[in-house]
Amino acid sequence: MRIGVVLPQTEIGGDVGAVRAYGEAVDGLGFTHILAYDHVLGADPAVHRGWAGPYDVSTTFHEPFVMFGYLAAVTGVELVTGIIILPQRQTALVAKQAAEVDILTGGRFRLGVGLGWNPVEYEALGRSFGDRGRRMSEQIVLLRRLWTEASITHDGPDERVTGAGLAPPPVQRPIPVWIGGSSDAAYRRIGRLADGWFPQLRPGDDLDRARAVIDAAAREAGRDPSALGLEGRVQWDADDPERFLRQVGRWRAVGASHLSIDTMRTGLATPDDHIAALAAAADRLDLRPA
């Protein structure tokens, strides 16, 4: 099981030095990857009365593709979007940006995608919200063609490319596409199309049920369910490190291929505090290089 970290997007702030220090520390502590969330815009609760989303206009988010281009120069770990909100972005541009990150990292990149939940963001980016699930399925197919074919023509329900391609191509052809989601429709899409998935569930009955839906969809599409990766997530608990280790063990027991350690929402005040928490987690997991 490959163990990485969740970039503390909402708590790391805008200091470029903090981003660099975090990337270098993660690499030095023996973690395998950095996972980052995506939000382009936040909604203003003063305008959107009754706003109940987990993030708003004051919540900090680094743009993953741009940040990963920077981190590729200062760290050797895999970089992972977990997730990019694909249907609110132009497919060809995402293909180009992902290919560039893959080149800069030497093939250490996974593109995690999902639907998102914020219609305010979709409106501002000029994309429709209600049909985003259908559109994302077509986008994934198109992404893979753009990464593997020199010139393509695609004329689908929502996407059109006529005799065009991107160069230089990525190192990975195609780049692995992972999907995050928490509905049966998302699970079926994962089974049909994804290289791996980010469950929003803990190990237990609900995860087993989700996997059953995914596995059935994969088999129906002629795919091997056992080939799909699975990335769990565990929150660092400084007050109860043994509980933290038990949670890691539960993900290992269900066959997770990857795991990310999340230090957000644990009362840490500074980027240095997040790094110190990761150091403690790495020691507990015996990850530090000899």
Secondary structure, 3 states (H helix, E strand, C coil): CEEEEECCHHHHCCCHHHHHHHHHHHHHHCCCEEEECCCCCCCCCCCCCCCCCCCCCCCCCCCHHHHHHHHCCCCCCEEEEEEEEHHHCCHHHHHHHHHHHHHHCCCCEEEEEECCCCHHHHHHCCCCCCCHHHHHHHHHHHHHHHHHCCCEEEECCCCEEEEECCCCCCCCCCCCEEEEECCHHHHHHHHHHCCEEEECCCCCHHHHHHHHHHHHHHHHCCCCHHHCEEEEEEECCCCCHHHHHHHHHHHHHCCCCEEEEECCCCCCCCHHHHHHHHHHHHHHHCCCCC
